[in-house]
Amino acid sequence: MAVDRARIEAAVAEIIAAIGEDVARPGLEATPRRVAESYAEFFAGLDVDPVDHLRDTIPVGPHTGELVLLRDIAFRSVCEHHLLPFLGTAHLAYLPDERVVGLGKLPAVVDTLATRPQLQERLTEEIAEALHTGLRPRGVLVVLDAVHGCVTARGPRQSASSTVTMASRGELSEPAARAEIMALIGAGR
């Protein structure tokens, strides 16, 4: 189901009126339309299966390669609690078994899952599960580092803080394996 832009426009116009502003005032008259366009983009992943990005794999034989690590994948999402953005970086690692996928497919998985109302903790788990399901690797590790609008712009107003979450599957659930990958992630900075 596509995002209902007309309903979003009406709701945003109501919010503008509810805060005591005039939706027809110059500067605000196009805001409902702009917000509806933004929301259509922000929530474009609602009807997309992230595993579909991983269907076109390349068979490579058993236990090919020790590790695939794609660092510094930029993402943005919207916190489901306040509908404020959170922006971050994803690091994805997997131990191939019998197949690999084009590296461009990994950011597509992140983007699909991030373009839904989200919690960072769930987003991390969903990315790990999609990679685990779609690639059937020996192990998966996902690390997200993000700055949340609900923490930086309201409430605690901690503008320098970020949140790090991690999810793992299989052989990469072992602490020693995770530590080695975390060192590789940090080496990219």
VEXSE-488580 format. One record per atom (N, C-alpha, C): atom name; x, y, z. Coordinates in steps of 0.1 Angstrom, whole numbers, always signed. Layout:
[rec 'CA' [X Y Z]]
...
***
This chain:
[rec 'N' [+8 -12 +0]]
[rec 'CA' [+0 +0 +0]]
[rec 'C' [+9 +12 +0]]
[rec 'N' [+6 +22 -9]]
[rec 'CA' [+14 +34 -10]]
[rec 'C' [+10 +43 +1]]
[rec 'N' [+19 +52 +5]]
[rec 'CA' [+17 +62 +15]]
[rec 'C' [+6 +71 +9]]
[rec 'N' [-4 +74 +18]]
[rec 'CA' [-16 +83 +14]]
[rec 'C' [-12 +97 +16]]
[rec 'N' [-7 +104 +6]]
[rec 'CA' [-2 +117 +7]]
[rec 'C' [-13 +127 +11]]
[rec 'N' [-25 +125 +5]]
[rec 'CA' [-36 +135 +8]]
[rec 'C' [-39 +135 +23]]
[rec 'N' [-39 +123 +29]]
[rec 'CA' [-42 +122 +44]]
[rec 'C' [-31 +128 +52]]
[rec 'N' [-19 +126 +48]]
[rec 'CA' [-7 +132 +55]]
[rec 'C' [-8 +148 +54]]
[rec 'N' [-11 +153 +42]]
[rec 'CA' [-13 +167 +40]]
[rec 'C' [-23 +173 +50]]
[rec 'N' [-35 +166 +50]]
[rec 'CA' [-46 +171 +59]]
[rec 'C' [-41 +170 +74]]
[rec 'N' [-35 +160 +78]]
[rec 'CA' [-30 +158 +91]]
[rec 'C' [-20 +169 +95]]
[rec 'N' [-11 +172 +86]]
[rec 'CA' [+0 +182 +89]]
[rec 'C' [-7 +196 +89]]
[rec 'N' [-16 +198 +81]]
[rec 'CA' [-23 +211 +82]]
[rec 'C' [-30 +213 +95]]
[rec 'N' [-36 +202 +100]]
[rec 'CA' [-42 +202 +113]]
[rec 'C' [-32 +204 +125]]
[rec 'N' [-20 +198 +123]]
[rec 'CA' [-10 +200 +134]]
[rec 'C' [-6 +215 +134]]
[rec 'N' [-4 +220 +122]]
[rec 'CA' [+0 +234 +121]]
[rec 'C' [-10 +243 +128]]
[rec 'N' [-23 +241 +125]]
[rec 'CA' [-34 +248 +131]]
[rec 'C' [-34 +246 +147]]
[rec 'N' [-31 +233 +151]]
[rec 'CA' [-32 +230 +165]]
[rec 'C' [-21 +237 +173]]
[rec 'N' [-9 +240 +167]]
[rec 'CA' [+1 +247 +174]]
[rec 'C' [-1 +262 +174]]
[rec 'N' [-12 +266 +168]]
[rec 'CA' [-15 +281 +168]]
[rec 'C' [-10 +289 +156]]
[rec 'N' [-6 +282 +145]]
[rec 'CA' [-1 +288 +133]]
[rec 'C' [-11 +289 +123]]
[rec 'N' [-9 +297 +113]]
[rec 'CA' [-18 +298 +101]]
[rec 'C' [-12 +290 +90]]
[rec 'N' [-18 +279 +86]]
[rec 'CA' [-13 +271 +75]]
[rec 'C' [-13 +278 +62]]
[rec 'N' [-20 +289 +60]]
[rec 'CA' [-20 +297 +48]]
[rec 'C' [-9 +308 +48]]
[rec 'N' [-2 +310 +59]]
[rec 'CA' [+8 +320 +59]]
[rec 'C' [+19 +317 +50]]
[rec 'N' [+25 +327 +43]]
[rec 'CA' [+37 +324 +35]]
[rec 'C' [+48 +317 +43]]
[rec 'N' [+53 +307 +37]]
[rec 'CA' [+63 +299 +44]]
[rec 'C' [+58 +286 +49]]
[rec 'N' [+45 +286 +52]]
[rec 'CA' [+38 +274 +57]]
[rec 'C' [+28 +268 +47]]
[rec 'N' [+24 +276 +37]]
[rec 'CA' [+14 +271 +28]]
[rec 'C' [+17 +258 +20]]
[rec 'N' [+30 +256 +17]]
[rec 'CA' [+34 +244 +10]]
[rec 'C' [+39 +233 +20]]
[rec 'N' [+40 +236 +33]]
[rec 'CA' [+45 +226 +42]]
[rec 'C' [+37 +213 +43]]
[rec 'N' [+24 +213 +43]]
[rec 'CA' [+17 +200 +43]]
[rec 'C' [+21 +191 +31]]
[rec 'N' [+23 +197 +19]]
[rec 'CA' [+27 +189 +7]]
[rec 'C' [+41 +184 +9]]
[rec 'N' [+50 +193 +13]]
[rec 'CA' [+64 +189 +15]]
[rec 'C' [+65 +178 +25]]
[rec 'N' [+58 +178 +36]]
[rec 'CA' [+59 +168 +46]]
[rec 'C' [+54 +155 +40]]
[rec 'N' [+43 +155 +33]]
[rec 'CA' [+37 +143 +26]]
[rec 'C' [+47 +137 +17]]
[rec 'N' [+54 +145 +9]]
[rec 'CA' [+65 +140 +0]]
[rec 'C' [+76 +134 +8]]
[rec 'N' [+80 +140 +19]]
[rec 'CA' [+91 +135 +27]]
[rec 'C' [+87 +122 +33]]
[rec 'N' [+75 +121 +39]]
[rec 'CA' [+70 +108 +45]]
[rec 'C' [+69 +97 +35]]
[rec 'N' [+65 +100 +22]]
[rec 'CA' [+65 +90 +12]]
[rec 'C' [+79 +84 +10]]
[rec 'N' [+89 +93 +11]]
[rec 'CA' [+103 +88 +10]]
[rec 'C' [+108 +81 +22]]
[rec 'N' [+105 +87 +34]]
[rec 'CA' [+109 +82 +47]]
[rec 'C' [+104 +67 +49]]
[rec 'N' [+92 +65 +44]]
[rec 'CA' [+86 +52 +47]]
[rec 'C' [+84 +43 +35]]
[rec 'N' [+93 +45 +25]]
[rec 'CA' [+92 +37 +12]]
[rec 'C' [+94 +22 +14]]
[rec 'N' [+100 +18 +25]]
[rec 'CA' [+103 +4 +27]]
[rec 'C' [+92 -5 +33]]
[rec 'N' [+81 +1 +36]]
[rec 'CA' [+70 -6 +42]]
[rec 'C' [+65 -18 +34]]
[rec 'N' [+65 -17 +21]]
[rec 'CA' [+60 -28 +13]]
[rec 'C' [+70 -36 +6]]
[rec 'N' [+83 -35 +10]]
[rec 'CA' [+94 -42 +3]]
[rec 'C' [+100 -52 +13]]
[rec 'N' [+102 -64 +7]]
[rec 'CA' [+108 -75 +15]]
[rec 'C' [+124 -73 +13]]
[rec 'N' [+131 -71 +24]]
[rec 'CA' [+145 -68 +23]]
[rec 'C' [+153 -80 +18]]
[rec 'N' [+148 -92 +20]]
[rec 'CA' [+154 -104 +15]]
[rec 'C' [+154 -105 +0]]
[rec 'N' [+145 -98 -7]]
[rec 'CA' [+144 -98 -21]]
[rec 'C' [+157 -92 -27]]
[rec 'N' [+164 -83 -20]]
[rec 'CA' [+177 -78 -25]]
[rec 'C' [+188 -88 -25]]
[rec 'N' [+186 -99 -18]]
[rec 'CA' [+196 -109 -16]]
[rec 'C' [+193 -122 -25]]
[rec 'N' [+183 -121 -33]]
[rec 'CA' [+179 -133 -41]]
[rec 'C' [+189 -136 -52]]
[rec 'N' [+196 -126 -57]]
[rec 'CA' [+205 -128 -68]]
[rec 'C' [+220 -131 -63]]
[rec 'N' [+222 -142 -57]]
[rec 'CA' [+235 -145 -51]]
[rec 'C' [+244 -152 -61]]
[rec 'N' [+256 -153 -58]]
[rec 'CA' [+267 -159 -66]]
[rec 'C' [+272 -171 -59]]
[rec 'N' [+270 -183 -65]]
[rec 'CA' [+276 -195 -58]]
[rec 'C' [+291 -195 -59]]
[rec 'N' [+297 -198 -48]]
[rec 'CA' [+312 -197 -47]]
[rec 'C' [+318 -210 -41]]
[rec 'N' [+309 -219 -37]]
[rec 'CA' [+314 -232 -31]]
[rec 'C' [+315 -230 -16]]
[rec 'N' [+317 -242 -10]]
[rec 'CA' [+317 -242 +5]]
[rec 'C' [+328 -234 +11]]
[rec 'N' [+325 -226 +21]]
[rec 'CA' [+335 -219 +30]]
[rec 'C' [+344 -210 +21]]
[rec 'N' [+339 -203 +12]]
[rec 'CA' [+348 -194 +4]]
[rec 'C' [+350 -181 +11]]
[rec 'N' [+362 -177 +14]]
[rec 'CA' [+365 -165 +20]]
[rec 'C' [+362 -166 +35]]
[rec 'N' [+370 -158 +43]]
[rec 'CA' [+368 -158 +57]]
[rec 'C' [+358 -148 +62]]
[rec 'N' [+357 -136 +55]]
[rec 'CA' [+349 -126 +60]]
[rec 'C' [+346 -116 +49]]
[rec 'N' [+333 -111 +48]]
[rec 'CA' [+329 -100 +40]]
[rec 'C' [+325 -89 +50]]
[rec 'N' [+331 -77 +49]]
[rec 'CA' [+328 -66 +58]]
[rec 'C' [+325 -54 +50]]
[rec 'N' [+314 -48 +50]]
[rec 'CA' [+311 -35 +44]]
[rec 'C' [+309 -25 +55]]
[rec 'N' [+318 -15 +56]]
[rec 'CA' [+317 -5 +66]]
[rec 'C' [+311 +8 +61]]
[rec 'N' [+307 +15 +71]]
[rec 'CA' [+303 +29 +69]]
[rec 'C' [+292 +31 +58]]
[rec 'N' [+281 +23 +60]]
[rec 'CA' [+269 +25 +51]]
[rec 'C' [+261 +35 +58]]
[rec 'N' [+259 +47 +52]]
[rec 'CA' [+251 +57 +57]]
[rec 'C' [+236 +53 +56]]
[rec 'N' [+229 +56 +67]]
[rec 'CA' [+214 +54 +67]]
[rec 'C' [+207 +65 +75]]
[rec 'N' [+194 +66 +72]]
[rec 'CA' [+185 +74 +80]]
[rec 'C' [+172 +67 +82]]
[rec 'N' [+166 +69 +93]]
[rec 'CA' [+154 +63 +96]]
[rec 'C' [+146 +73 +104]]
[rec 'N' [+134 +69 +108]]
[rec 'CA' [+125 +77 +116]]
[rec 'C' [+121 +69 +128]]
[rec 'N' [+123 +75 +140]]
[rec 'CA' [+120 +69 +153]]
[rec 'C' [+105 +68 +154]]
[rec 'N' [+100 +56 +157]]
[rec 'CA' [+85 +54 +158]]
[rec 'C' [+79 +60 +170]]
[rec 'N' [+87 +64 +180]]
[rec 'CA' [+82 +70 +192]]
[rec 'C' [+78 +85 +190]]
[rec 'N' [+86 +92 +183]]
[rec 'CA' [+84 +107 +181]]
[rec 'C' [+83 +111 +167]]
[rec 'N' [+85 +102 +158]]
[rec 'CA' [+85 +105 +143]]
[rec 'C' [+96 +116 +140]]
[rec 'N' [+107 +114 +147]]
[rec 'CA' [+119 +123 +145]]
[rec 'C' [+130 +114 +138]]
[rec 'N' [+138 +120 +130]]
[rec 'CA' [+148 +112 +123]]
[rec 'C' [+159 +107 +132]]
[rec 'N' [+165 +96 +128]]
[rec 'CA' [+178 +92 +134]]
[rec 'C' [+187 +89 +122]]
[rec 'N' [+200 +93 +123]]
[rec 'CA' [+209 +92 +112]]
[rec 'C' [+221 +84 +117]]
[rec 'N' [+226 +75 +109]]
[rec 'CA' [+237 +68 +113]]
[rec 'C' [+245 +61 +103]]
[rec 'N' [+253 +52 +108]]
[rec 'CA' [+262 +44 +100]]
[rec 'C' [+260 +29 +103]]
[rec 'N' [+259 +21 +93]]
[rec 'CA' [+258 +6 +95]]
[rec 'C' [+271 +0 +91]]
[rec 'N' [+275 -11 +98]]
[rec 'CA' [+286 -19 +94]]
[rec 'C' [+281 -34 +94]]
[rec 'N' [+282 -40 +82]]
[rec 'CA' [+277 -54 +80]]
[rec 'C' [+288 -63 +77]]
[rec 'N' [+288 -74 +84]]
[rec 'CA' [+298 -85 +82]]
[rec 'C' [+291 -98 +81]]
[rec 'N' [+296 -107 +72]]
[rec 'CA' [+291 -120 +72]]
[rec 'C' [+303 -130 +67]]
[rec 'N' [+301 -142 +72]]
[rec 'CA' [+311 -153 +68]]
[rec 'C' [+304 -161 +57]]
[rec 'N' [+308 -160 +45]]
[rec 'CA' [+301 -167 +34]]
[rec 'C' [+302 -182 +36]]
[rec 'N' [+292 -189 +32]]
[rec 'CA' [+292 -204 +32]]
[rec 'C' [+293 -208 +17]]
[rec 'N' [+282 -209 +10]]
[rec 'CA' [+283 -213 -4]]
[rec 'C' [+279 -203 -14]]
[rec 'N' [+276 -191 -9]]
[rec 'CA' [+272 -180 -19]]
[rec 'C' [+275 -166 -13]]
[rec 'N' [+277 -157 -22]]
[rec 'CA' [+279 -143 -18]]
[rec 'C' [+269 -135 -26]]
[rec 'N' [+269 -122 -23]]
[rec 'CA' [+259 -113 -30]]
[rec 'C' [+267 -101 -34]]
[rec 'N' [+263 -94 -45]]
[rec 'CA' [+269 -82 -49]]
[rec 'C' [+269 -72 -37]]
[rec 'N' [+280 -65 -35]]
[rec 'CA' [+281 -56 -23]]
[rec 'C' [+271 -45 -23]]
[rec 'N' [+266 -40 -35]]
[rec 'CA' [+256 -30 -35]]
[rec 'C' [+242 -35 -30]]
[rec 'N' [+241 -48 -28]]
[rec 'CA' [+228 -53 -23]]
[rec 'C' [+227 -51 -8]]
[rec 'N' [+239 -50 -1]]
[rec 'CA' [+239 -49 +14]]
[rec 'C' [+233 -35 +18]]
[rec 'N' [+237 -24 +12]]
[rec 'CA' [+231 -11 +16]]
[rec 'C' [+216 -11 +12]]
[rec 'N' [+212 -18 +2]]
[rec 'CA' [+198 -19 -2]]
[rec 'C' [+190 -25 +9]]
[rec 'N' [+195 -35 +16]]
[rec 'CA' [+188 -42 +27]]
[rec 'C' [+187 -32 +38]]
[rec 'N' [+198 -25 +41]]
[rec 'CA' [+197 -15 +52]]
[rec 'C' [+187 -4 +49]]
[rec 'N' [+187 +1 +37]]
[rec 'CA' [+178 +12 +33]]
[rec 'C' [+163 +7 +34]]
[rec 'N' [+160 -5 +29]]
[rec 'CA' [+147 -10 +29]]
[rec 'C' [+141 -11 +44]]
[rec 'N' [+149 -16 +52]]
[rec 'CA' [+145 -17 +66]]
[rec 'C' [+145 -4 +74]]
[rec 'N' [+154 +5 +70]]
[rec 'CA' [+154 +18 +77]]
[rec 'C' [+143 +27 +72]]
[rec 'N' [+137 +25 +61]]
[rec 'CA' [+126 +33 +56]]
[rec 'C' [+113 +28 +60]]
[rec 'N' [+112 +26 +73]]
[rec 'CA' [+100 +22 +80]]
[rec 'C' [+100 +29 +94]]
[rec 'N' [+89 +31 +100]]
[rec 'CA' [+90 +36 +114]]
[rec 'C' [+98 +26 +122]]
[rec 'N' [+108 +30 +129]]
[rec 'CA' [+117 +21 +135]]
[rec 'C' [+122 +24 +149]]
[rec 'N' [+128 +14 +155]]
[rec 'CA' [+136 +15 +167]]
[rec 'C' [+150 +10 +162]]
[rec 'N' [+160 +17 +167]]
[rec 'CA' [+174 +12 +163]]
[rec 'C' [+176 -2 +167]]
[rec 'N' [+172 -6 +178]]
[rec 'CA' [+174 -19 +183]]
[rec 'C' [+168 -30 +174]]
[rec 'N' [+155 -27 +170]]
[rec 'CA' [+148 -36 +161]]
[rec 'C' [+155 -36 +147]]
[rec 'N' [+158 -24 +142]]
[rec 'CA' [+164 -23 +129]]
[rec 'C' [+177 -31 +128]]
[rec 'N' [+185 -31 +139]]
[rec 'CA' [+197 -39 +139]]
[rec 'C' [+194 -54 +138]]
[rec 'N' [+185 -58 +146]]
[rec 'CA' [+180 -73 +145]]
[rec 'C' [+174 -76 +132]]
[rec 'N' [+166 -67 +126]]
[rec 'CA' [+160 -70 +113]]
[rec 'C' [+170 -71 +102]]
[rec 'N' [+181 -63 +102]]
[rec 'CA' [+191 -64 +92]]
[rec 'C' [+198 -77 +93]]
[rec 'N' [+202 -81 +106]]
[rec 'CA' [+209 -93 +108]]
[rec 'C' [+201 -105 +103]]
[rec 'N' [+188 -105 +106]]
[rec 'CA' [+179 -116 +102]]
[rec 'C' [+178 -117 +87]]
[rec 'N' [+177 -105 +81]]
[rec 'CA' [+175 -106 +66]]
[rec 'C' [+188 -111 +60]]
[rec 'N' [+200 -108 +65]]
[rec 'CA' [+212 -113 +59]]
[rec 'C' [+213 -128 +62]]
[rec 'N' [+209 -132 +74]]
[rec 'CA' [+210 -146 +78]]
[rec 'C' [+200 -154 +69]]
[rec 'N' [+188 -149 +67]]
[rec 'CA' [+178 -156 +59]]
[rec 'C' [+182 -156 +44]]
[rec 'N' [+186 -145 +39]]
[rec 'CA' [+189 -144 +25]]
[rec 'C' [+201 -150 +20]]
[rec 'N' [+212 -150 +28]]
[rec 'CA' [+225 -155 +24]]
[rec 'C' [+228 -169 +30]]
[rec 'N' [+222 -172 +41]]
[rec 'CA' [+225 -185 +48]]
[rec 'C' [+241 -186 +50]]
[rec 'N' [+247 -175 +56]]
[rec 'CA' [+261 -176 +58]]
[rec 'C' [+264 -183 +71]]
[rec 'N' [+277 -185 +74]]
[rec 'CA' [+281 -192 +86]]
[rec 'C' [+279 -183 +98]]
[rec 'N' [+279 -170 +96]]
[rec 'CA' [+278 -160 +106]]
[rec 'C' [+275 -146 +101]]
[rec 'N' [+268 -138 +109]]
[rec 'CA' [+265 -124 +106]]
[rec 'C' [+267 -115 +118]]
[rec 'N' [+272 -103 +115]]
[rec 'CA' [+274 -93 +126]]
[rec 'C' [+269 -80 +120]]
[rec 'N' [+260 -73 +127]]
[rec 'CA' [+255 -60 +123]]
[rec 'C' [+258 -50 +134]]
[rec 'N' [+264 -39 +131]]
[rec 'CA' [+266 -28 +141]]
[rec 'C' [+261 -15 +135]]
[rec 'N' [+252 -9 +143]]
[rec 'CA' [+247 +4 +139]]
[rec 'C' [+251 +15 +149]]
[rec 'N' [+255 +26 +144]]
[rec 'CA' [+259 +38 +153]]
[rec 'C' [+251 +50 +148]]
[rec 'N' [+242 +55 +156]]
[rec 'CA' [+232 +65 +151]]
[rec 'C' [+230 +76 +161]]
[rec 'N' [+227 +88 +156]]
[rec 'CA' [+223 +100 +164]]
[rec 'C' [+208 +102 +162]]
[rec 'N' [+202 +103 +173]]
[rec 'CA' [+187 +104 +173]]
[rec 'C' [+182 +118 +176]]
[rec 'N' [+173 +122 +167]]
[rec 'CA' [+167 +135 +169]]
[rec 'C' [+159 +137 +182]]
[rec 'N' [+154 +126 +187]]
[rec 'CA' [+146 +127 +200]]
[rec 'C' [+156 +128 +212]]
[rec 'N' [+168 +125 +210]]
[rec 'CA' [+178 +127 +221]]
[rec 'C' [+186 +141 +219]]
[rec 'N' [+188 +144 +206]]
[rec 'CA' [+196 +156 +204]]
[rec 'C' [+188 +169 +204]]
[rec 'N' [+175 +169 +200]]
[rec 'CA' [+167 +181 +197]]
[rec 'C' [+156 +183 +208]]
[rec 'N' [+153 +173 +216]]
[rec 'CA' [+143 +174 +226]]
[rec 'C' [+147 +167 +238]]
[rec 'N' [+139 +167 +248]]
[rec 'CA' [+142 +159 +261]]
[rec 'C' [+156 +162 +266]]
[rec 'N' [+165 +152 +265]]
[rec 'CA' [+178 +154 +271]]
[rec 'C' [+187 +163 +264]]
[rec 'N' [+185 +166 +251]]
[rec 'CA' [+193 +175 +243]]
[rec 'C' [+208 +172 +244]]
[rec 'N' [+211 +160 +241]]
[rec 'CA' [+225 +155 +242]]
[rec 'C' [+230 +155 +227]]
[rec 'N' [+235 +166 +222]]
[rec 'CA' [+238 +167 +208]]
[rec 'C' [+251 +159 +204]]
[rec 'N' [+259 +156 +214]]
[rec 'CA' [+271 +148 +210]]
[rec 'C' [+270 +133 +212]]
[rec 'N' [+259 +128 +216]]
[rec 'CA' [+257 +114 +219]]
[rec 'C' [+253 +106 +207]]
[rec 'N' [+257 +94 +207]]
[rec 'CA' [+252 +84 +197]]
[rec 'C' [+249 +71 +203]]
[rec 'N' [+241 +63 +197]]
[rec 'CA' [+237 +50 +202]]
[rec 'C' [+243 +39 +193]]
[rec 'N' [+249 +29 +199]]
[rec 'CA' [+255 +18 +192]]
[rec 'C' [+247 +6 +195]]
[rec 'N' [+242 -2 +185]]
[rec 'CA' [+236 -14 +187]]
[rec 'C' [+242 -25 +179]]
[rec 'N' [+241 -37 +183]]
[rec 'CA' [+248 -48 +176]]
[rec 'C' [+239 -61 +177]]
[rec 'N' [+239 -68 +165]]
[rec 'CA' [+232 -81 +165]]
[rec 'C' [+241 -91 +157]]
[rec 'N' [+240 -103 +161]]
[rec 'CA' [+249 -113 +155]]
[rec 'C' [+241 -127 +154]]
[rec 'N' [+246 -135 +145]]
[rec 'CA' [+241 -148 +142]]
[rec 'C' [+252 -157 +140]]
[rec 'N' [+250 -170 +143]]
[rec 'CA' [+260 -180 +139]]
[rec 'C' [+273 -178 +145]]
[rec 'N' [+284 -181 +138]]
[rec 'CA' [+298 -181 +142]]
[rec 'C' [+302 -167 +147]]
[rec 'N' [+295 -157 +142]]
[rec 'CA' [+299 -143 +146]]
[rec 'C' [+292 -139 +159]]
[rec 'N' [+286 -148 +166]]
[rec 'CA' [+280 -145 +179]]
[rec 'C' [+291 -148 +190]]
[rec 'N' [+302 -154 +186]]
[rec 'CA' [+313 -156 +196]]
[rec 'C' [+320 -143 +198]]
[rec 'N' [+323 -140 +211]]
[rec 'CA' [+329 -127 +215]]
[rec 'C' [+343 -125 +208]]
[rec 'N' [+351 -135 +206]]
[rec 'CA' [+364 -133 +200]]
[rec 'C' [+362 -129 +185]]
[rec 'N' [+353 -135 +178]]
[rec 'CA' [+351 -132 +164]]
[rec 'C' [+345 -118 +163]]
[rec 'N' [+336 -114 +172]]
[rec 'CA' [+330 -100 +172]]
[rec 'C' [+341 -90 +175]]
[rec 'N' [+350 -93 +184]]
[rec 'CA' [+361 -84 +188]]
[rec 'C' [+370 -81 +176]]
[rec 'N' [+373 -91 +168]]
[rec 'CA' [+382 -89 +157]]
[rec 'C' [+375 -80 +146]]
[rec 'N' [+362 -83 +144]]
[rec 'CA' [+355 -75 +134]]
[rec 'C' [+353 -60 +139]]
[rec 'N' [+351 -59 +152]]
[rec 'CA' [+350 -45 +158]]
[rec 'C' [+363 -37 +156]]
[rec 'N' [+374 -44 +157]]
[rec 'CA' [+387 -38 +154]]
[rec 'C' [+388 -34 +140]]
[rec 'N' [+383 -42 +131]]
[rec 'CA' [+384 -39 +116]]
[rec 'C' [+375 -27 +113]]
[rec 'N' [+363 -27 +120]]
[rec 'CA' [+354 -15 +118]]
[rec 'C' [+361 -3 +122]]
[rec 'N' [+367 -3 +134]]
[rec 'CA' [+374 +9 +139]]
[rec 'C' [+386 +13 +131]]
[rec 'N' [+392 +4 +125]]
[rec 'CA' [+404 +7 +117]]
[rec 'C' [+401 +15 +104]]
[rec 'N' [+388 +16 +101]]
[rec 'CA' [+384 +23 +89]]
[rec 'C' [+383 +38 +92]]
[rec 'N' [+385 +42 +104]]
[rec 'CA' [+383 +56 +107]]
[rec 'C' [+396 +64 +107]]
***
